[in-house]
Amino acid sequence: MLDRSPLIALTSVKPVEIQDRTIQMNIDHQLLFEPITKATTVLTKNNIADVLSDAFDLALAETPGPVHIGLPSDLAYEEVKSMKNKNVLQWRAIPNYRLILSCWNY
């Protein structure tokens, strides 16, 4: 059942300003992750709240699975839109202790 685990995969991608340039040893992470994830996307300064919220929702939705998000390396220097109205981390796993204990004696 490990292939049904919710997961957010974060990778660093080229800065937006040089996305179309050819760079030695560049990997297209979206193309790489597309066949093995439920979705793959790239953050921008205007979509952070929506992408993170949607990624968590999708990773946890039936059937749970991985979602990939590319983080442009220059995004840390950009001003972003407010995330005050987004509850990005609304999901919290609640352990099923009865199930955990039943596996203990398996």
DATA-V146391 format. One record per helix or strand. SS is the DSSP state (H for helix, E for strand). FROM is the first residue (numbers start at 0). TO is the last residue. If there is no record, write none. Layout:
ss,from,to
SS,FROM,TO
SS,FROM,TO
This chain:
ss,from,to
H,1,3
E,6,12
H,15,17
H,28,33
E,38,41
H,47,59
E,65,71
H,74,76
H,96,103
